[in-house]
Amino acid sequence: MKKNKLLLLIFKLTLFIILVSSLIVRNYQSTIFDQLFYWWILLLMIFIGLTLHFKSIFYLSSAFILFFISAILTVVGSKEIAEGVMRISLIGWLIGLIQSVVEYKIS
């Protein structure tokens, strides 16, 4: 059992390293990495949600917090950063809404 948890932890850390490295590469190359970056985030959020058994309220509340942060960043003047945060927030909204519909249909 501990071996499975260790393998899962290594897999999560690998995904996190890939995500962070694609974020760094995204700043230097803006062609295909712009499109792949948000797919990586979507897959990572779904994987984390399935392994840690998050409810839809987690995704919806975190998406609202990210949306609020992006609104503050837009007001402050960091529109480039705010746009990326808002796109991640949209991914959270979509996952949360789909998961809430599934939770409603199951119960």
Secondary structure as GFF3:
##gff-version 3
##sequence-region A 1 107
A	DSSP	alpha_helix	2	28	.	.	.	ID=ss1
A	DSSP	alpha_helix	32	52	.	.	.	ID=ss2
A	DSSP	alpha_helix	56	76	.	.	.	ID=ss3
A	DSSP	alpha_helix	79	106	.	.	.	ID=ss4
###
